């Protein structure tokens, strides 16, 4: 399932570098064996923090 999520994340393109960095970090985590739910949770937290700025 992580491979499917990784593929979907790779198709996302953001114009802002900080948003792209969150996605890149998520892909890196998935490729290095981090549980999918945990990687999603971390990305969600990072996007939430970014939205508050």
C-alpha positions as CSV (number, residue, x, y, z in Angstrom):
1,X,0.0,0.0,0.0
2,X,2.9,2.4,0.7
3,X,4.1,2.1,-2.9
4,X,0.7,3.3,-4.1
5,X,0.8,6.2,-1.7
6,X,4.3,7.0,-2.7
7,X,3.2,7.1,-6.4
8,X,0.3,9.4,-5.6
9,X,2.6,11.7,-3.6
10,X,5.1,11.9,-6.4
11,X,2.4,13.2,-8.7
12,X,1.6,16.2,-6.5
13,X,3.4,19.4,-7.5
14,X,3.4,22.4,-5.3
15,X,4.6,25.9,-6.4
16,X,5.9,26.7,-2.9
17,X,9.1,25.0,-1.8
18,X,8.0,24.5,1.8
19,X,5.0,22.5,0.7
20,X,7.1,20.4,-1.7
21,X,9.5,19.7,1.1
22,X,6.7,18.2,3.3
23,X,5.7,15.9,0.4
24,X,9.4,15.0,-0.3
25,X,9.9,14.2,3.4
26,X,6.8,12.0,3.4
27,X,8.0,10.1,0.4
28,X,11.4,9.6,2.0
29,X,9.8,8.2,5.1
30,X,7.7,5.8,3.2
31,X,10.6,4.6,1.2
32,X,12.5,4.0,4.4
33,X,9.9,1.8,6.0
34,X,7.9,4.3,8.1
35,X,4.4,3.0,8.6
36,X,2.0,4.7,6.2
37,X,-0.3,6.0,8.9
38,X,2.6,7.6,10.7
39,X,4.0,9.2,7.6
40,X,0.5,10.7,6.8
41,X,0.1,11.9,10.3
42,X,3.5,13.7,10.2
43,X,2.6,15.3,6.9
44,X,-0.7,16.4,8.2
45,X,0.9,18.0,11.3
46,X,3.5,19.8,9.2
47,X,0.8,21.1,6.8
48,X,-1.2,22.3,9.8
49,X,1.8,24.1,11.3
50,X,2.4,25.7,7.9
51,X,-1.2,26.9,7.6
52,X,-0.9,28.6,11.0
53,X,2.1,30.6,9.9
